[in-house]
Amino acid sequence: MDPADRTSVQARIAGDAEFVAAALAGAADGLALAGACGVDRAGVRVEITHVQLDYTDLHQSAVRAAAALAVAEAFGLADRVGLAFADGFTVSLRD
């Protein structure tokens, strides 16, 4: 943890808790999307190693969506999910 680093989310810094929670929720969303695509998730563990952000235009939903997209990409499902914005970013299966 580097308190001087304000370009990445850090769990122990006040104000970042909502973004940590969003990243964790997004990872869970990504796992759920993978399951909906028929991926066997037994024994799968997601590890978030870095969350890069820009505070000038950041929306909490962007962190959540980015984490969901990263998990989908890790499972090779990037072409089966889509990003949308309506009162916040969301990731869902494409039709």
C-alpha positions as CSV (number, residue, x, y, z in Angstrom):
1,M,0.0,0.0,0.0
2,D,1.3,3.4,-1.0
3,P,-0.7,6.3,0.5
4,A,0.8,8.6,-2.1
5,D,-0.6,6.5,-5.0
6,R,-4.0,8.1,-5.8
7,T,-4.3,6.3,-9.2
8,S,-5.2,2.9,-7.7
9,V,-7.8,1.8,-5.2
10,Q,-6.4,0.9,-1.9
11,A,-8.5,-0.9,0.7
12,R,-7.0,0.9,3.7
13,I,-7.4,4.4,2.5
14,A,-10.6,6.2,3.6
15,G,-12.8,7.0,0.6
16,D,-11.7,4.0,-1.4
17,A,-14.0,1.5,0.4
18,E,-16.9,2.0,-2.1
19,F,-14.6,1.3,-5.0
20,V,-13.2,-1.8,-3.2
21,A,-16.7,-3.0,-2.7
22,A,-17.6,-2.2,-6.3
23,A,-14.6,-4.2,-7.6
24,L,-15.5,-7.2,-5.4
25,A,-19.1,-7.0,-6.6
26,G,-18.0,-6.8,-10.2
27,A,-15.8,-9.9,-9.8
28,A,-18.9,-11.7,-8.4
29,D,-21.0,-10.4,-11.3
30,G,-18.3,-11.7,-13.8
31,L,-18.4,-15.1,-12.1
32,A,-22.2,-15.1,-12.4
33,L,-22.0,-14.2,-16.1
34,A,-19.6,-17.0,-16.6
35,G,-21.9,-19.4,-14.9
36,A,-24.8,-18.2,-17.1
37,C,-22.6,-19.0,-20.1
38,G,-22.2,-22.6,-18.9
39,V,-18.7,-22.2,-17.5
40,D,-17.9,-24.6,-14.6
41,R,-16.7,-22.4,-11.8
42,A,-16.0,-25.1,-9.3
43,G,-12.8,-24.3,-7.5
44,V,-12.4,-21.0,-9.3
45,R,-11.0,-18.1,-7.2
46,V,-10.8,-14.5,-8.5
47,E,-7.9,-12.4,-7.2
48,I,-8.0,-8.6,-7.7
49,T,-4.5,-7.4,-7.9
50,H,-4.9,-3.8,-9.0
51,V,-7.8,-1.4,-9.7
52,Q,-6.7,1.6,-11.7
53,L,-8.9,4.7,-11.7
54,D,-9.2,8.4,-12.5
55,Y,-11.1,10.3,-9.9
56,T,-12.0,13.2,-12.3
57,D,-14.7,11.2,-14.1
58,L,-15.1,8.0,-12.1
59,H,-18.5,6.4,-11.4
60,Q,-18.6,3.6,-8.9
61,S,-20.5,1.5,-11.4
62,A,-17.5,1.8,-13.8
63,V,-15.3,-0.1,-11.3
64,R,-17.9,-2.8,-10.9
65,A,-18.4,-3.2,-14.6
66,A,-14.6,-3.2,-15.3
67,A,-14.2,-6.0,-12.8
68,A,-17.1,-8.0,-14.4
69,L,-15.5,-7.5,-17.8
70,A,-12.1,-8.6,-16.6
71,V,-13.5,-11.8,-15.2
72,A,-15.5,-12.5,-18.4
73,E,-12.3,-11.9,-20.4
74,A,-10.4,-14.3,-18.2
75,F,-12.9,-17.0,-19.1
76,G,-12.7,-16.1,-22.8
77,L,-16.2,-14.7,-22.8
78,A,-15.5,-11.1,-23.8
79,D,-17.5,-11.6,-27.0
80,R,-20.5,-12.8,-25.1
81,V,-21.0,-9.9,-22.8
82,G,-21.7,-6.2,-23.4
83,L,-21.2,-3.0,-21.5
84,A,-24.1,-0.4,-21.3
85,F,-24.8,2.8,-19.5
86,A,-28.1,3.9,-18.1
87,D,-27.8,5.7,-14.7
88,G,-24.6,3.7,-14.3
89,F,-22.5,1.1,-16.1
90,T,-23.8,-2.5,-16.4
91,V,-22.5,-5.7,-17.9
92,S,-24.8,-8.3,-19.3
93,L,-24.9,-11.2,-21.7
94,R,-25.4,-10.2,-25.3
95,D,-28.5,-11.4,-27.0
